[in-house]
Amino acid sequence: MTRVHVIGGGLAGCEAAWQLARRGVAVRLYEMRPARGTEAHRSDRLAELVCSNSFRSASPDAAVGLLKEEMRRLGSLILQAAESARVPAGTALAVDRDGFSAEVTRSIEAEPSIEVVREEVTSLERFADELVIVASGPLTSPALYDELRRLFGRDHLYFYDAISPIVTADSIDRAVAFRASRYGKGGDDYLNCPLSRDEYRRFVDELLRAEKVPTREFERCLYFEGCMPIEEMARRGRETLAFGPMRPVGLVDPHTGERPYAVVQLRQDDRAGTLYSLVGFQTKMTYPEQRRVLPLIPGLAAAEFVRLGSLHRNTFIHSPSLLEPTLELRRQPTMFFAGQLVGVEGYVESAASGLLAGVNAARRLRGRAAVAPPPTTALGSLLAYVSDRARGDFQPMNASYGLFAPIAGRLRGKDKRAALGARAAGELSAWIVGEGVLAPSADPRRQAQS
Ligand SMILES: Cc1cc2nc3c(=O)[nH]c(=O)nc-3n(C[C@H](O)[C@H](O)[C@H](O)COP(=O)(O)OP(=O)(O)OC[C@H]3O[C@@H](n4cnc5c(N)ncnc54)[C@H](O)[C@@H]3O)c2cc1C
């Protein structure tokens, strides 16, 4: 093995190829566009942004801001290109989308050790004896999707997302929400937010009024798969939700001794019990509207949302049962996965996972063990989440402080995030030095020696 194959010239694939090249590894980067397009891409450029032009917050007060800082320290191409195409957007990092993808394309094409192959990959068998990174993204071509299904089976591969919002446990008002399972079955695993008739009606009114993300042609089929958004249920009848995900049957509010008119149930979402998801609450309300409407639910008035709801076409594998936090396939460590395909969500998160896959494929090529950042860092906590073997129900995830290993003390809010960020910075430094992670060209100590 003398080179690494990278499938997909998107955010993750380009970052992986770049990291390999920085380490002196020859790369074949396969991109199927323009010969075969996707439902959302519009050009033949590498690293095309299919929707928003924002890489979200640049402030370390948000986990995605800290993740950017970690990527910067690891020599990320995607962040360099984003900075060079930056447009004013307050505390967010937003880019001129054409300028951004043109810059990534230029950098990749100018790199002598990367060969860009404009070809659709339909079989992974041809790479059986070689190192390969699969980063074909949420809109993986149908032929490659079939290949992944053949390899992993239907139960380990998803075709779309129906994402419910997630809140931090300590932001739920426990004076309102009560613990119970319907009819007492399953102990008191759920937190229940009770609604009176008036509260329910007001919630439904606002849900119906709220602005929604338009449904794209290729997403229409989703409603037939039993994953209807809450606003669509409300549209079909004002009481539909009260007989569906918000049904109060089998529940008594201990504060009133009565059955509420409706409830929103929250289920624990991580092992540490720091996160709770709203059960059956997939929605296509825009993000600002979700932040306005969901706090109308009693008990969630001050909720901190670490992920908002959505519903869209998304191919991803069941990483908890397939991948190590190093992004290598447990049963075949020469095959790595990266990008949205592994169940991270977002441009920055996709690129960050590509970065680590590139670092690790280069290490494997040289006979070294693959590594993962500690779970006290933004990247390490995200990868610990997607590869957590104990996780059955799996939905893609953004970077979030809610995923970080807990910190001692009773800090909250901004102070807690600042402490988590400071700890992450220190632990990332120790990891970089301890594992020798930086590429020679990005390592200031080696630059000083040469
Ligand atoms: C419609 C849509 C809108 C989104 N909007 C946002 C947003 O606004 N903000 C955000 O942060 N995230 C958004 N995402 C999520 C995600 O962050 C992006 O999709 C991101 O581009 C994922 O990076 P990636 O590298 O995994 O995949 P991509 O960037 O999609 O790269 C994958 C590449 O692989 C190529 N490819 C696919 N199959 C093959 C094959 N068989 N052979 C060769 N090449 C192949 C594709 O052409 C593509 O270039 C959106 C996702 C979708 C589907």
PDBQT file of the ligand as one rigid body, heavy atoms in Angstrom, charges set to zero:
ROOT
HETATM    1  C1  LIG A 501     -29.916  19.359   1.409  1.00  0.00    +0.000 C 
HETATM    2  C2  LIG A 501     -28.900  19.516   2.519  1.00  0.00    +0.000 A 
HETATM    3  C3  LIG A 501     -28.699  20.766   3.089  1.00  0.00    +0.000 A 
HETATM    4  C4  LIG A 501     -27.734  20.924   4.125  1.00  0.00    +0.000 A 
HETATM    5  N1  LIG A 501     -27.553  22.161   4.654  1.00  0.00    +0.000 NA
HETATM    6  C5  LIG A 501     -26.603  22.352   5.604  1.00  0.00    +0.000 A 
HETATM    7  C6  LIG A 501     -26.357  23.663   6.127  1.00  0.00    +0.000 A 
HETATM    8  O1  LIG A 501     -26.987  24.634   5.747  1.00  0.00    +0.000 OA
HETATM    9  N2  LIG A 501     -25.398  23.812   7.085  1.00  0.00    +0.000 N 
HETATM   10  C7  LIG A 501     -24.667  22.765   7.526  1.00  0.00    +0.000 A 
HETATM   11  O2  LIG A 501     -23.778  22.957   8.391  1.00  0.00    +0.000 OA
HETATM   12  N3  LIG A 501     -24.878  21.498   7.065  1.00  0.00    +0.000 NA
HETATM   13  C8  LIG A 501     -25.833  21.274   6.103  1.00  0.00    +0.000 A 
HETATM   14  N4  LIG A 501     -26.070  20.012   5.614  1.00  0.00    +0.000 N 
HETATM   15  C9  LIG A 501     -25.390  18.865   6.215  1.00  0.00    +0.000 C 
HETATM   16  C10 LIG A 501     -23.911  18.639   5.870  1.00  0.00    +0.000 C 
HETATM   17  O3  LIG A 501     -23.153  19.458   6.681  1.00  0.00    +0.000 OA
HETATM   18  C11 LIG A 501     -23.488  18.845   4.460  1.00  0.00    +0.000 C 
HETATM   19  O4  LIG A 501     -24.209  17.970   3.652  1.00  0.00    +0.000 OA
HETATM   20  C12 LIG A 501     -21.966  18.607   4.253  1.00  0.00    +0.000 C 
HETATM   21  O5  LIG A 501     -21.640  18.981   2.957  1.00  0.00    +0.000 OA
HETATM   22  C13 LIG A 501     -21.537  17.189   4.529  1.00  0.00    +0.000 C 
HETATM   23  O6  LIG A 501     -20.170  17.021   4.206  1.00  0.00    +0.000 OA
HETATM   24  P1  LIG A 501     -19.648  15.642   3.559  1.00  0.00    +0.000 P 
HETATM   25  O7  LIG A 501     -18.231  15.834   3.206  1.00  0.00    +0.000 OA
HETATM   26  O8  LIG A 501     -20.004  14.525   4.455  1.00  0.00    +0.000 OA
HETATM   27  O9  LIG A 501     -20.539  15.459   2.253  1.00  0.00    +0.000 OA
HETATM   28  P2  LIG A 501     -20.537  16.347   0.913  1.00  0.00    +0.000 P 
HETATM   29  O10 LIG A 501     -20.010  17.702   1.179  1.00  0.00    +0.000 OA
HETATM   30  O11 LIG A 501     -21.898  16.203   0.328  1.00  0.00    +0.000 OA
HETATM   31  O12 LIG A 501     -19.487  15.585   0.003  1.00  0.00    +0.000 OA
HETATM   32  C14 LIG A 501     -19.719  14.308  -0.509  1.00  0.00    +0.000 C 
HETATM   33  C15 LIG A 501     -19.230  14.281  -1.937  1.00  0.00    +0.000 C 
HETATM   34  O13 LIG A 501     -19.245  12.933  -2.395  1.00  0.00    +0.000 OA
HETATM   35  C16 LIG A 501     -19.694  12.912  -3.741  1.00  0.00    +0.000 C 
HETATM   36  N5  LIG A 501     -20.206  11.555  -3.993  1.00  0.00    +0.000 N 
HETATM   37  C17 LIG A 501     -21.372  10.992  -3.561  1.00  0.00    +0.000 A 
HETATM   38  N6  LIG A 501     -21.445   9.710  -3.950  1.00  0.00    +0.000 NA
HETATM   39  C18 LIG A 501     -20.279   9.441  -4.647  1.00  0.00    +0.000 A 
HETATM   40  C19 LIG A 501     -19.780   8.284  -5.301  1.00  0.00    +0.000 A 
HETATM   41  N7  LIG A 501     -20.457   7.153  -5.340  1.00  0.00    +0.000 N 
HETATM   42  N8  LIG A 501     -18.577   8.362  -5.916  1.00  0.00    +0.000 NA
HETATM   43  C20 LIG A 501     -17.866   9.545  -5.923  1.00  0.00    +0.000 A 
HETATM   44  N9  LIG A 501     -18.315  10.675  -5.317  1.00  0.00    +0.000 NA
HETATM   45  C21 LIG A 501     -19.512  10.615  -4.682  1.00  0.00    +0.000 A 
HETATM   46  C22 LIG A 501     -20.712  14.028  -3.816  1.00  0.00    +0.000 C 
HETATM   47  O14 LIG A 501     -20.873  14.504  -5.137  1.00  0.00    +0.000 OA
HETATM   48  C23 LIG A 501     -20.091  15.085  -2.883  1.00  0.00    +0.000 C 
HETATM   49  O15 LIG A 501     -19.287  16.003  -3.581  1.00  0.00    +0.000 OA
HETATM   50  C24 LIG A 501     -27.007  19.809   4.594  1.00  0.00    +0.000 A 
HETATM   51  C25 LIG A 501     -27.222  18.559   4.017  1.00  0.00    +0.000 A 
HETATM   52  C26 LIG A 501     -28.156  18.405   2.993  1.00  0.00    +0.000 A 
HETATM   53  C27 LIG A 501     -28.366  17.056   2.384  1.00  0.00    +0.000 C 
ENDROOT
TORSDOF 0
